[in-house]
Amino acid sequence: MIELDVELAGGRTLHVYDTGPATNESLPVLWHHGTPNLGAPPEPLFAAADRLGLRWVSFDRPGYGGSGVAPGRTVASVAADAAAVADALGLGRFAVVGYSGGGTYALGCAAVLGDRVRAVVSLAGIAPYGADGLDWFAGMIPSGVAALGTAAAGREVRAALEESGFAYDCEFTAADLAFFEGPWSWLGKVSEPALDAGPYGQVDDDVSYTHPWGCDPATISAPVLLLHGTADRVVPASHATWLAAHCPTAELRLRADDSHFTVAGHAEEGLDWLHRQISG
C-alpha cells in the first residue's frame, strides 16, 4: 500500500492511502473511516477487493493521523477533500464505501460530487441531525447521547467534554467481543492510534454529525446500499430507515440482531453489490 501526503489550498495536508497500482481494469473505491479511526482502507476486505478488481483509496479525515485539523469542517467539506484526493491520484469517477460515521461521509460525497460518484455503500451510517420525522437519539447508548448531545451545542462544548476525562463506553456485547477475535480485530488497529494527534478528529466528526451537512442525501443520484444491524445502539437502525425513505436511490438491508460492530461482517456482501453497480 502506498501512503502519501496531499497538499490542499490554504496549507492543509491530507494523509492518503492507495492500494494501487492504477490499471485500466481497476475500479477505484474511496473508503471513509469511522469515528475515531485512522483512514487506512479495510484490511478485512482486501481479499474481496482483489477478487472483484477494486482499488482502495482513502485518507485520514482532518484531525486524525497525518491530516491537519480543519475547525468547522462539515460533511460537505470532507466531500471536497475527497475530491481533492481523487484529483491528486488522477481518478475521475469512483465509488464510495463508509462504515459508521464514514457512512455519513460516503453519502455526503455522493450528494456533493454528483455523477462523479458511481455507487455508495453505507454501513451503519448516521442520518442528518434534526431530520424531520426521526427521533435522532432514540435507542442510542448513553455515551453516544453524551458525546453527540454536547457536540450539538458546539465545538467548544464537545471539546470541554473530552478534556473532562470523558470515556466513551461502546457497551460491547459478548457477540461483539467474539467478532473482534476474527478479521475485524482490525478495527482495534485503526482505533487505538486514532487520537494520537489530539482529540479534534473525533470532536470535529461529532460536531459535523450534529450540525448541517451542507448537502442533502435526497439529491443523491448514484445507487446506494444501506446496511444496518437491528441491534445497533451506537447508531440506531432508525437512522438507516430514515435515510432509505429520503434517498430515492437507496436500497435498505437490515440485518437482524447485528450490532454496530457485527454488521461489518456483511461488508463483503456490500462490495459484491457495489461491483455489480459499477462494472456493468
N, C-alpha and C positions, 0 to 999 in steps of 0.2 A: 504494500500500500504506500502511495506517495503522500507526503504531508508537505504543505507549503503555506505561506502567508500571502494573502491578497490585500493590497493597499487600496483603501477607499478614499473618495474625495473627503476632505476635511481631516485627513491624517489617521483615521481609524484603520485598524488591521483586523482581518478575519483569518482565523486558523482553519485551513481547509484540508480535507481528506479525499483521496481519489483512488479507487481500486483499479483504474485503468488496466492496461493501456487502451486508448481510444482506437476503435476499429469501425469500419463501416457497418459491421454486424452488431456491435454492442448497442444496447438500449440504455441510455443514462437514466438513473433514478436518484433523485435527491432525497436524502434521509433527514428528517427533522427529529432531533432527540427530545427526550422527556426532561422533566424538572425534578431534582437538579442532576443533570448528567453532562458528561462531555459529549462532543458531537461525533465521535468516531462511528462509522457505519456498523450495523449489527452483525457481529461475527456469527451468531447462531443461524443467520440467513445466508451466509456466504455460499454454502454448497448449493442451496436452491437457486441463488442468483447465477452461479456458474452454469447450472443445468439450463436455465432459461436465457442465458446470454445477457444478463443485466450488469451494468456498471454502476457501482455505488459512488456517489459524490455526496459530501456532507461538510458541515462546518460547525465549529463551536459558536453558539449564539453569543452576542456581546455580553461580556462579563464572565464568561466561562473560559477555562483553559487559556489558549493563546489569543483570544479575541478581546479587544479593548471594550471597556464599558461604554454604553450608549444610553445615558439617562433619558427617560421619556420615550424609549422605543415602544413601538406598537406592533400588533400582528402585521399590519400593512408594511411597516418599515423593515421588518425582518424579511418579508417577501422581496422588498427591494434589494436587501443584502443577498438573498438567494439568487436574484437575477444577476447581481454583480459577480458572484462566484461563477455562475454559468457562463457569463461573458468572458471571464478570465480564463476559463478552461475551453473556450471555443464551442460551447454547447448551444444549440439552437433551441429545439423543443426537448422536453424531458418530462418524466413522470415524477410524482412526489409521494412519499410514504412517511407517516409520522406516528409516533407512539406517545400516548398520554398527552401532555401539553403540546408535544410535537405534532399530534394530530390536528390540533387547532392551527398551528403554523402551516401545516400542509394545506389545509383548507384555505387559509389566508393567501398562500401562494397562488392557488387556483383562482381565487376571487380577484386578485390584483393583476396577475400576469396573463389572464385570459387564455387565448389559444396557444400560448407558449407551453402551457401545462397540458399534457396529453391524458393523464388519468391520475386519480388520487386514492390512496388507501389511508384511512384514519383508524387507528387502533386506540380505543378508549379516550377519544378526544373530548375537549371541553367546548360547550356551546357559549355563545355570547352572553356576557353578564347582563342581567336585567331584561333578558329576552321575554317578550310578551307571551304569556301562557306557560312559562317554565318557572317552577319553584326551584331556583338555582341551587340552593344549599340543601334541599330536602334529601335525606338519606346519606349525607356526607359525614365522614368521621369527624370528631371534634377538632382534631389537629388541622384538618382542612378548612373547617369553618373559621378557626382562629387565624390561620395564615392568610386565607383569601379575604376574610372579612376585614382584617387590618389593611390588606393591600387595596381594597376598595376605597379606604379612607385616604390613600395616597402613599407615595413612595417613602416619605419620611416616617409615617406611622408604621408601615411594614418593616422598614429598616430598624426602627426602635424595638419592635418585637424581636427581631433577630438578635439585636445587641443585648436583649434582656436575658439571653440564655435559653430561649425557647427551643425545644427539641421536638421536631415533627415525629409523631408516632403513627406509622402506617397500619398498625394493628394487624400484623401478618397472621394469617391462619395456618393451621397445620398443612393444608394443601399448598399454600404459598411457599412455605419452607421446604416442602418436598420438591416443588417445582424448581426452586433455586439450587437443588442438588444436581440438576441436569444442565443442558447447554445454556439456559438462560441465567445461570450464575454470572454470566457476562454482565448483567445489569449492575452487579456489585463492582465490577471492574471499571465501569464508566461513572458510577455514582460516588464512589469513595473519594476520588481526587477532584470531583467537580467544583468544590468550593475552595480549593487551594488558592485560587486567585482572589478570593474575597467573597462576600455574600451577595454581590449585586447581580450576578447571573440569576440566582433564584429570586431575589427581591424584584428585579425588573420583569422576570417572567410572570410572577404573581400579579404585579401591577398591570401588565398587558392583558391578562385574562379578565380582569375586573374593571377595565376601562374600555372605551370604544375601540373596536378593532381597526377602524379606518377603512373597512371594506365589509362587504355583505355576502355571506355564503349563498344567499338566494340568487346571486348573479353568476355563480359558477356554471360554466358550460361543459366542462370536462366530465366524463363519467366518474362517479365517486362510490367507493365502498366503505361503509361504516361498520366496523367490527367492535362489539362491546359485550362485556360479560354482565349477566343479570345480577350477579352478586358483588359488583363493583361498588365499594363505598368510598373510594378516593375521588372518582368522578362517576357519580351515579348514572345508570343506564338511561335515565330520563333525558340526559343531555343528548345522547345519540338519537333517541326517539324524536326529540325536538328538531335536531339537525335534519333527520330524514324527512320530516314533514315540511321543512322550509327550504331545502336544497332540491331543486327539481330534478337533478340528475342522479340523486343518491339511491343506493341500494343498502338496506339495513339488514345486518345479520347479527341477531342477538344470540349469544352463546350461554345456554342455561348453566347456572351455578358457577360460571367462571368469574374470577375476581379481576381486579385491576391488573394483576400480575399474570395470572394463569391464562388470560386471554391472549397473551403474546404467543402462546403455543399454537395459535391459529394463524400466525403471521405468514407462514408458508402458503396457506390457502389464499391469503390476500395477494401474495406475489403471483400465484398461478392466475388469479383473476386479472391482475394488472397486466400480465403478459398477453392475455387474450385481448385486452383492450388496445394495446399499443403495437402489436405485431401483425395485425391484420392489414 
